[in-house]
Amino acid sequence: MITTAVPNTADDIIRRAKEIQPHLRESSARIEEHRRLPGDVVELLRNAGVFRAAMPRAWDGPELTSIEQTRLIETISYGDVSAGWCSMIGMDSGIYSGFIDQDAARKLYPVLDLAQSGWIYPQGTAERVDGGYLVSGRWRFGSGTTHCDMLAAGCVVHEGGEAVIDESTGKGEWRVMLATPDKYQHLDTWYTTGLAGSGSIDYAVEQLFVPAEHSFSFTEPVRSGPLHDAPDAILRKMAGIPLGLARAALDHVRELAADRVDRETGLPWPRDHRVQETIAELEMELLAARSAVYTTLERQWTALEQGAERGADERVETALARYHAFRTSRRIVHRLFDLVGGASVYRKRSPLDRWLRDANTMNQHAVAQSSILQLTGNVLLGGRSTSPFF
């Protein structure tokens, strides 16, 4: 039985997430059909402590480490991938709250269980005025904006109609603006093959006043610690999504194999060498990808806790492990889809169809693009990083 009190420790939140996996799995078709998380699913996640996961202990929050956050997202994604995706973004409320004045932060996030959403890359403009900014623009990929409590919008700061140049990067000064979602126009643009239930619609606004204390830069943390001393904290937990998806697909096919017989050879699948080798190979690939994710996260967390200097290899290894997890997950699901054959294509009979579409769509995110290899390779060969996240 699932209890009702919202858990507030890493172990209890992850345990609750495991308890709700069956409900998430049963809701997957409905989530996809709605093209967003239904209200009851949002509340299920909220009551499981998902959105409070990164809230600081100073606020009586659980403040999960990046490793624990990844485990949590992996657990949710095993139940439903769109729910995992929205949870990954929804818990950013605790991370963002550490980059703004803490009195202002407590007003923006008055309770622990508020869901965050928003596109942080500088797609809009923020004209500097007395007391704050006038924000205008249109942002894509607003995953979870249909249920969020706070919405972020990345902007280039302008003054007198001209972009303000950040001397450290030579690019426009990048700030993230925070406001409630009712301040924006929400545009129903999310018609996709995969991650359909994430509700990743566009949103837009013209001349919205945002107080200066409701904006932040990832280079200026107010709260110290591993979740704020390096700007990639919002990305670290992302690998939990492909890891949870691949684990779900492998478990499904292994269970399916128990009663399956090859049509051509008449061999039961558990005794078919082709099936045996495929399952073993894919388990090996997932084991290696998962190990890389958690090993590099542990190393990074320890170094940040100790304030240790990190060389080129240490700065890029979490990004490479994350990239590898996304690509490996897609390969695993594709191989399983082929192994099962024609039975995979029926949406109402097999989750493999949805998982394959989810895997393909999630791999279009920037963290899974080949540009990551170019950016990290440049750093590994002595170049200066052109990414703000490593």
Protein Blocks (a to p, Z undefined) as FASTA:
>chain_A
ZZfbdcfbfklmmmmmmmmmmmmmmmmmmmmmnopacfklmmmmmmnommmmmpcfklop
akiafklmmmmmmmmmmmomklmmmmmmmmmmmmmmmmgcfklmmmmmmbfkbcceddfb
dfbccdddehiacdedddehiehklmpfbdcddddddeehiacddfklopacdddddddf
klpccddfbccfbhklnopacdddehiacdfklgccfklcfbgcjklmpcklmmmmmmmm
mmmmmmmmmmmmmmmmmmgccfklopafklmmklmmmmmmmmmmmmmmmmmmmmmmmmmm
mmmmnopacdfklmmmmmmmmmmmmmmmmmmmmmmmmmnmmmlmpmklpmklmmmmmmmm
mmmpmklgmklmmmmmmmmnopacfbfkZZ
